[in-house]
Amino acid sequence: MKLFKRKENFSPVQTASGIRNVHPFSDLSGYSPFTSCEFKLYDSLKEAIPVIDAAIKKTVRLVGGFKAVCEDENAQIKLAEFLRSVNVNGTGVGIDIFVSCFLEQLLTYGTAVGEVVLSENCEVSALYNASLDDIVLKRGNNPLDVRIYRKEIEGNVPIDMDELISICTLSPKPGNVYGTSLLKGLPFISGILLTIFNTVGTNWERVGNVRFAVSYKPADSNDRAFAKERTEQIAKAWTETMRDSRASDFVSVGDVSIKVIGADNQILDSEIPVRQLLEQIVSKLSIPPFLLGLQWSSTERMASQQADILTSELEYYRRLLEPTIRKICGVYLRTIGFDCNFTIEWDNINLQDETELAQARLNNANAEAVEIQNIKLRNEVEINGQQGA
């Protein structure tokens, strides 16, 4: 029976606030770094800053795939078919979809919840990624007891946490049942960045849709006597000229000056502050800038040190995911009558250029050939020396 069912009374979270403050994503302006319910805020971050969304999705893809290897050959065949064809959330097929959604939820919110859904015949029928908006995690009777509740109209309904449910947290704080989002600390920086973007858009809108200041200066006392009527005529003529979709002339009599409003002001250069803010964001997400399309250097490429650091990050996420994967595989094997050991083997992480890898293999092979040749020469010298003696 499916434990986490979306009720009709719970509507999806709207990621963008309808109240426009400084910029469309006003949730970031009212960010409080000490609140625990920040799920809507992190959704707004991903929607507002494309670099953040791209970094999370690229991290999920770079983690790579895996396969489960069983000691029993029959179990191996059935388990491989299950992982390939299992129903996920009713919209996808294959455990890769479940793991990708699970990891993206973990990175975005710091907590991910998944469930193995059994049929009436106690067979694994699907995998389900539970929304954190539908559940509540609380401490039980002791510090090691974590209880999960499903949100209902009448209140929170407790659910037994058995082996069908898997909860994963990212860098949880001591005593806290929820993990820490990878985006923790970015709302303040992102709010400044969005303010700059919004200001740039406003300035370009003003430049593209120019506003004019039309000034009339009476020449003498006779002009001053009819200043009001002449001003109204100038305003009417100017309005008709600007409303005409075709190019037209504006003709006036007297001392009339026309200036563009704000033409004397210089638009601030946003390249340096935007780059500084993006550097802070990229450093938090642990993704090399050029992988996100940020070409800050003409010769920028992934160095071996960057590849090693990124590989260690990806391996860390794999270690977080493996207990959930093992739980799913274990439940399935037991439901079909197998009690054999199995291991999870991940695909190799290849972040280096193929040309460099091929050149490295060639250099290693050449070095090994030289060593073998030197050993043969030493052996021949020793044999010749023994024979001469």
N, C-alpha and C positions, 0 to 999 in steps of 0.2 A: 504493500500500500504506500502510495506516495505521501511523504511526510510534509514536504513544503509545497503547498498549492497556493497559487496566487488567487486571492479572493477578489470578487468584483468590487468590493468596497475599497480596495487599495489601488490607487491609480499610479502609473509610472511617475517617477520624479522628473520634473521639468528642469533641464540643466541650465537654462538661462532665465534670469528673473525678468518679470514683465515691467518692473520699475526701472527706468533709465536714470542712473545717477551720473557720475562722471563718464562712464563708458557703459556699453550694454551689459557687462557682467558685473553688476553692482554687488553681488555676493562677495567678491574679492575685496571690495572697499571696506566692508564691515567684518572682515576676518578677525576672529579672536583665536590666538594660538593655543589657548588652554581649554578649548571645548573638545568633547569626545565625539559628538555626532557631526562629522565633517564630510559625509558621503556626497551630498549635493555640491559642496564646495569643490571637491576634487573632480566631479563631473564637469563643473564649469571651467576648471583649469584646463582640462583636456580639450574642451570645445573652444576656449578662448585663445590658447597658445598652441598652434599646430605642432610646434617642435616637441612639446611634452607628449602629445598623443602619438606622434611618430616614433619617439624614443621608446615608449612603452611597447608599442606594437613590434618594433624592430627587435627589442630585447626578447619578446615572446618567440619570435621567429628564429632568433639566433640560438636559443636554448636547444633547438633541434628535436629530433625524434628518438625513439627507443624501441626495443623489442624485449619481450619476456622469454627467457630460455628455461624450460622445464627439464627435469631429469627423465620423466616419463615421455616417450615419444608421442603416444596418443594424446596425452594432456597438452603437449606442445602444439599439436595440430589444432585442437579445439580452442585453446587459449588464443592462438594467433588469429583464428577466424573470429573469435569474440571481439578482440581488440580492433579488428578491422571493420566489423559490421554492427557494433553495438549502437543502439539508438541513443542519441544525446539531445536532451531537452526537447525532444519531439520535432526538432527542425534540422538535425544533422546526423551523420553516421560516422562512427569511428572515434576511438578514444583520443586521437590527436585534437579534435575539436573541443572535447571536454577539458583536456589539459591546458590548451591555449586559453580558454575562457577562465579556467581556474587560476592560472598564473596572472592573467591580466587583472582579474579581480583582486588578487593578492598584492600586486604591485600598486594598484590604484588606491585601494582602501586599507591595505595592511592586514586584512583578514579575508579568508576565502572559505566557503562552506560548500561541500559536495555530498551527494547522496547516491547510494546504489539502490535503485528501485526494483523491488521484487514483484513478480506476478502472483496470481492466486495459487499457482502450483509451486511457489517458492523457487522460481527460476529468475535469474537476472534478466529483466526486460529492458532496462534503460539506465542511463546515468543522468543526473540532474544537477545543474549549478544553481544553488539557492541564492536568491537575492537577499542582501543584507537588510533591505527595507522591510522584509517580511518576517524577520526573526530578531530575537534579542538573546544575547549571551550574558549569563550572570554566574557568580560564584555560588556553589552549593553549601553544604553543611561544613565543609572543610576547604582549606585553601587549594587543595588539589582536585576538587570536584567542580567541574564546569558544567552548568546546565544550560540547555537551549530551549527557548520558548518560541512558539509560533504566534504571531500577532493575529488576534481575532477581534470582532466587534465587541464581544463581551469581556475581553481582556486577553492577557497572555496565557497561552495554553502550554504547559510543560510537555516536552518530548523526551523520551528515553534516549540517551546517547549510547547506542549500541554500535556494533561493528559496521553497520550500514552507513553511518554518517562520518564524514571526515572534516575536521576543522584544522586549518593551517594559518599561522600568524607570522608576520614579518617583523622581526626585531621588537617583540613586545616589551613594554616597560614592566618592571617588577610589580607584581600584584594586579596587573591589568589583564583582563581576558581578551581584549582586542589588541591587534598588532599596530604597528606604526607604518603609515603609508610612505611610499617612496617619495611622494610629493610633499611631505611634511617640510615646512619652511619655505615653500615656493610661493604661497599666496601673496606675501608682502612684495616680493620682487616682481611677481607677475602683475600685480596691481599697478606698480609704477610703469612697467612696460606697456600695459594697455592704455594708461593715461597718455603716454607719448604717442602711441599709434592713433589714439582718438584725436589728439591735438593735431597731428600731421594731417589726418583726414579732414578735420575742420578747416585747417589753413588752405588746403588744396581746393576744398569746396568754395572757400571765399575767393581764391584766385580764379577759379573757373567761372564763378558766378559773381562778377565784380559789382560792387556798390559804389555809387558816385555821390559826391557832394557838390551841388550846384549853388554858387554864391552870386548874389546880385548886389552891387554897390552903387547907390544913387550918386550921380555926378554933382548935382546942385540942389537948391531948395525946391525948384520946380519938380525935379525927379522924386524928391522925398515926399512931395504932396501926393504923388500917384504911385508910391512905392508898393503899397499893398496890392493894388490892381495889377501892376506890372509883374509883381512876384507871382501872383496867381496865374497870369498868362504864361510866364516862363515855366512854371511847374506843370501846367497842362500840356504845353508844347513838348516839354521834355518827357513826360509820361507817355504821350502818344508816340514819340520817336522811339522809346525803348521797347514799347509793346509791339511795334511793327516787326514782323519776322524778317522782312527784307532790310537791306542796308539803306538807311535814310539819313538826311541831314537835319541838323538842328540849327535854326536861324533865330538870332535874338538881337535886340538893340540895347545898347548900354554897356556898362562895365560888368560883364558876366564871366565868371571863372568856373571851370569844371575840373575837379580833381578826383582821383580814385581813392576811396577810403582805405587806409592802411597801406598805401603803396610805398610809403617811406619806411615802413617797418621791415626788418630783415628776418626771414624765417630761420629759426635756429637749426643748426646742423645736428641731426639726431643719430648719425652713424656711430659715434664713439659711445654715447651712453647706452644705446641699444645693444651694441656689442658687449659692453661690460655686463649688462643685465643677462644677456644670453649666455655669457661665459659662466655666470653663477648657476643658471638653470642646467646647462650641459654638464657642469662638474657634479651636480647633485644626481643626475641621471646616469652617470658613468658610461656614456656613449661617446666615442670620438666624434668631434664636430663634423668632419667631412662625410660621415655616414648619415648625417641628418641634412646634408645639402648645404652646410655652412663652410664655404671655401674661404677661410681667412688667410690662407697662404697659397701662393701659386704652386709651391712644391709640396703641399701637404699630402701625406700618405700615412698609412698605418705602420708604425715602427714595431719592431719585435717586442719592445717594452709595453707599448699600448696593447698589443695583441695578448700578451701574457696577463695583463691586468684585467682586460675584458673577459678573457677565458676563465680567470678565477671567479669573476662575478657570475658568469653563466653556470659554472660548476656549483656555486653556492645555491643558486636557484634550483638546480637539479636535485641537490640534497634535500631541499625543502619539499619538492614535489614527490620524491621517491616513496616516502611512507604512504601517501595517498594512493599512488599507483599500486603499490604492493597490497594495500588493503583491498582494492578493487579486484585485483587478480586473485587474491586469496579467497575472497567471498565467492567468486565465480567457480573456482576449482572445487571448492567444497560443495557447492550446490549441484555439481555434476558428478560428485562421487570420487574426486581425486584428493589425495592428501600428500602430495609430493612437493619437494623443495623446488624453488625456482629463483632465478636471478634476473635483475633488470640491467640490460646492457644499452647504454646510450650511444648514439652516433658520435663519431669524432667531430670535434669543433675545429673547423678549418677556417681561420681568419687571415692567413697569409696568402700572398700572391702565388699562383701556381707556378709561375716562372721561377720565383725565388726558391720554392720548395724543390722543384726539379733540379735547379742548380746546386742546392744543398745536398740532395741525394747523390748527384754526380760527384761532388767534391768528396763526400764520405766514401763513395765507391773507389775513387782514385786513391784516396789515402789508405784504404784497406788493401788495395792492390799493391801499393808501394810497400806497405808493411809486410805483406806475404812475400814479396820479392826479396826484401832485406833478410827475412828469416831464412829463405832458401839459400841466399848467398852466405850467410853465417854458417849454416849447416854444411855447405860445400867446403868452406874454408876449414872448419873443424875436422871434417872427414879427410881432406887432403893433408892436414897437419898430422893427424894420427897415422895415416899411411906412410908419410915421410919419416916419422919417428920409428 
